[in-house]
């Protein structure tokens, strides 16, 4: 048995987590043949079979299952080393911020430039994502989330309370009675959102004219006079009117989340402070 390459173990965990070669390849940013080749190399070095190859997918062997917790500990130790190292760096480098797409496009992107001018050594990597990124694996350094995480080792703080408004253009509302309204709603990716559930309740049997997985798309469609939509309060009302007869009661807290170790890094702390100050100033 020879000493395994850490990269081979990384691909082993990627395949275990994704469940398929194609999923592991997407997560690692490589071709699926690269993942297969790395697993073959790891098995050869360890002199043990880790996966059974079936036509419909790969399945962990007993030896592979036994290796998972050890590989995970190595992964966590390596990420811990990287976090500690990043804490000693100067106020420079890349800081990755993950946030819901609408928050990224309509709050962070237009309002953070003054902060970036105060931090000339920092490159901001803004990631508009619906999924929850893994802070332990440093998929992002800072995350903004509507759900408060409960996992240990995370620093969590509420930065804003987002309210919602039922909106349409004045011309649209003047052209038809409420029973004739057509609605613009969320697609299946956002059906869990409480504001969507409220909209579906008040819509009743009235037509849903359009669905989308992006709030910016719904906002633009509403501005174009396509129908009635429930929109977050950070979208400007210019060109729209709030339907006061159906006030939306939904309020959602927005949380800023960091790994306890990562937030000690000077660049991450500086960007986090600017984001918190941004929401404080507009709140």
C-alpha positions in Angstrom: 0.0 0.0 0.0 1.3 3.5 -0.9 0.3 6.8 0.6 -2.8 8.2 -1.1 -3.0 11.5 -2.8 -5.3 14.0 -1.0 -6.8 15.0 -4.4 -7.9 11.4 -4.9 -9.6 11.4 -1.5 -11.3 14.6 -2.5 -12.8 13.0 -5.6 -13.7 10.0 -3.4 -15.8 12.3 -1.1 -17.2 14.1 -4.1 -18.5 10.9 -5.6 -19.8 9.7 -2.2 -21.7 13.0 -1.7 -23.0 13.4 -5.2 -24.0 9.7 -5.7 -23.1 9.7 -9.4 -20.0 10.3 -11.6 -21.7 13.1 -13.4 -22.7 14.8 -10.2 -19.2 14.5 -8.7 -17.7 15.8 -11.9 -20.0 18.9 -11.8 -19.1 19.6 -8.2 -15.4 19.3 -8.9 -15.5 21.1 -12.2 -14.0 18.3 -14.2 -15.0 15.6 -16.7 -16.6 12.4 -15.3 -13.7 10.4 -16.7 -11.3 12.3 -14.4 -13.4 11.3 -11.4 -13.3 7.7 -12.5 -9.6 7.8 -13.1 -8.9 9.3 -9.7 -11.0 6.7 -7.9 -9.1 4.0 -9.8 -5.8 5.5 -8.7 -7.0 5.7 -5.0 -8.1 2.0 -5.1 -4.8 1.0 -6.5 -2.8 2.9 -3.9 -4.9 1.5 -1.0 -5.1 -1.9 -2.5 -8.8 -2.1 -1.8 -12.0 -1.8 -3.8 -14.0 1.2 -2.7 -16.9 1.2 -5.2 -18.9 -1.5 -7.0 -19.4 -0.4 -10.6 -22.9 -1.0 -11.9 -24.5 0.1 -15.2 -26.8 2.5 -13.4 -24.2 3.9 -11.0 -21.5 3.3 -8.5 -22.1 2.0 -5.0 -19.8 2.1 -2.0 -18.4 -1.2 -0.8 -18.0 -2.0 2.9 -14.4 -0.8 2.7 -15.5 2.4 1.0 -18.1 3.1 3.7 -15.4 2.5 6.3 -13.1 5.0 4.6 -15.7 7.9 4.5 -15.3 9.2 8.1 -11.5 9.1 7.9 -11.5 11.0 4.6 -14.0 13.5 6.1 -11.7 14.1 9.1 -8.8 14.8 6.7 -11.0 17.2 4.7 -12.1 19.1 7.8 -8.5 19.3 9.1 -7.4 20.7 5.7 -10.1 23.3 5.6 -9.3 24.2 9.2 -5.7 24.7 8.2 -6.8 26.9 5.3 -9.1 28.9 7.6 -6.3 29.5 10.1 -3.9 30.5 7.4 -6.4 33.0 5.9 -6.7 34.6 9.3 -3.1 35.7 9.2 -3.3 37.4 5.8 -3.5 41.2 5.2 -6.6 43.0 4.2 -6.5 41.7 0.7 -7.6 38.7 -1.4 -10.9 37.2 -2.6 -14.0 37.0 -0.4 -16.9 34.8 -1.6 -20.4 36.0 -0.7 -23.4 33.8 -1.4 -26.9 35.2 -1.3 -30.4 34.7 -2.8 -30.4 35.9 -6.5 -32.7 38.9 -5.9 -30.8 40.1 -2.9 -27.6 39.8 -4.8 -28.9 41.7 -7.9 -31.0 44.3 -6.2 -29.3 45.0 -2.9 -25.7 43.9 -2.8 -24.5 44.6 -6.4 -25.9 48.2 -6.6 -25.1 49.2 -3.0 -21.7 47.6 -2.2 -19.4 49.6 -4.6 -18.7 52.4 -2.0 -17.5 49.7 0.4 -15.3 48.1 -2.3 -13.6 51.5 -2.8 -12.8 51.5 0.9 -11.3 48.0 0.5 -9.0 48.3 -2.5 -7.1 45.1 -1.8 -10.2 42.9 -1.7 -11.9 41.2 -4.7 -15.5 40.4 -4.1 -16.9 37.2 -5.6 -20.7 37.6 -5.5 -22.6 34.4 -6.0 -26.4 34.5 -6.7 -27.6 31.1 -5.5 -30.9 29.5 -4.5 -29.0 26.6 -2.9 -27.5 26.6 0.6 -23.7 26.7 0.2 -21.5 24.6 2.5 -19.5 27.1 4.7 -17.5 24.3 6.3 -16.1 23.4 2.9 -15.5 27.0 2.0 -18.0 27.1 -0.9 -18.4 30.6 0.3 -16.9 32.8 3.1 -20.1 34.7 3.9 -23.7 33.6 3.2 -27.0 35.5 3.4 -29.9 33.2 4.2 -33.6 33.5 5.0 -33.4 30.4 7.2 -31.3 30.6 10.4 -28.8 27.7 10.4 -28.5 25.5 13.5 -25.3 23.7 12.7 -22.5 24.1 15.2 -19.4 26.3 14.4 -21.4 29.0 12.6 -21.6 32.7 13.5 -25.1 33.9 12.8 -26.6 37.4 12.9 -29.9 38.9 11.7 -29.2 41.8 9.3 -32.7 42.7 8.0 -36.4 41.9 8.1 -37.8 41.7 4.6 -41.5 42.6 4.1 -43.6 41.9 1.0 -46.1 43.9 -1.0 -48.8 42.9 -3.4 -48.2 45.1 -6.5 -49.3 45.9 -10.0 -49.3 48.9 -12.3 -51.9 51.5 -11.8 -53.1 51.0 -15.4 -53.5 47.2 -14.9 -55.6 47.7 -11.8 -57.8 50.4 -13.5 -58.5 48.1 -16.4 -60.2 45.2 -14.5 -62.0 44.3 -11.3 -60.2 42.3 -8.6 -62.0 39.1 -9.6 -60.4 39.5 -13.1 -56.8 39.9 -11.8 -54.1 37.6 -13.2 -51.2 36.7 -11.0 -47.5 36.3 -11.4 -46.1 33.6 -9.1 -43.2 31.5 -8.1 -42.3 28.2 -9.8 -41.7 24.9 -8.0 -38.2 25.9 -6.8 -39.7 28.7 -4.6 -43.0 27.1 -3.6 -41.8 26.7 0.0 -41.5 30.5 0.4 -44.2 31.8 2.8 -45.0 34.8 0.6 -45.7 32.4 -2.3 -48.0 30.3 -0.1 -49.8 33.5 1.0 -50.2 34.6 -2.7 -51.7 31.2 -3.6 -54.2 31.5 -0.8 -55.5 34.9 -1.8 -55.4 34.0 -5.5 -58.0 31.3 -5.1 -59.3 30.2 -8.5 -58.0 33.2 -10.4 -55.5 32.6 -13.2 -51.8 32.5 -12.6 -50.6 34.2 -15.8 -46.9 33.4 -15.3 -44.5 31.6 -13.0 -40.7 32.2 -12.6 -37.8 31.1 -10.4 -36.4 34.6 -10.3 -37.9 37.6 -8.5 -36.3 40.0 -10.9 -38.2 38.4 -13.7 -41.5 38.7 -11.8 -40.7 42.4 -11.0 -40.0 43.2 -14.7 -43.2 41.4 -15.7 -45.2 43.3 -13.2 -43.7 46.6 -14.4 -44.8 45.6 -17.9 -48.4 45.4 -16.8 -48.7 41.6 -17.0 -50.5 41.1 -13.7 -50.3 41.2 -9.9 -47.3 39.9 -7.9 -46.0 39.8 -4.4 -42.6 41.4 -4.2 -40.0 42.1 -1.5 -39.7 45.6 -0.2 -36.2 46.2 -1.6 -37.7 46.4 -5.1 -38.6 50.1 -6.0 -42.2 50.9 -6.2 -41.7 53.4 -9.1 -44.1 52.5 -11.8 -46.1 50.2 -9.4 -48.7 50.7 -6.7 -49.2 48.6 -3.6 -52.6 47.0 -3.3 -53.5 48.1 0.2 -56.7 46.1 0.3 -54.6 43.0 0.4 -51.6 43.8 2.7 -49.1 40.9 2.8 -48.4 39.9 6.4 -45.2 38.0 5.7 -42.0 39.2 7.3 -38.8 37.2 6.8 -35.5 37.7 8.7 -32.4 37.7 6.6 -29.3 36.2 8.3 -25.6 36.7 7.7 -23.7 33.5 8.3 -20.0 32.7 8.6 -17.9 29.9 9.9 -16.5 30.9 13.3 -12.9 30.4 12.1 -13.4 32.2 8.7 -14.9 35.3 10.3 -11.6 35.9 12.1 -9.9 36.5 8.7 -9.4 40.2 8.3 -10.8 40.4 4.7 -13.9 38.4 5.5 -14.5 40.4 8.6 -14.1 43.6 6.7 -16.6 42.6 4.0 -19.1 41.3 6.6 -18.9 44.6 8.5 -19.7 46.5 5.2 -22.7 44.2 4.5 -24.1 44.6 8.0 -23.6 48.4 7.7 -25.3 48.4 4.3 -28.5 46.8 5.7 -28.4 49.0 8.8 -28.3 52.1 6.5 -31.2 51.0 4.3 -33.2 49.4 7.1 
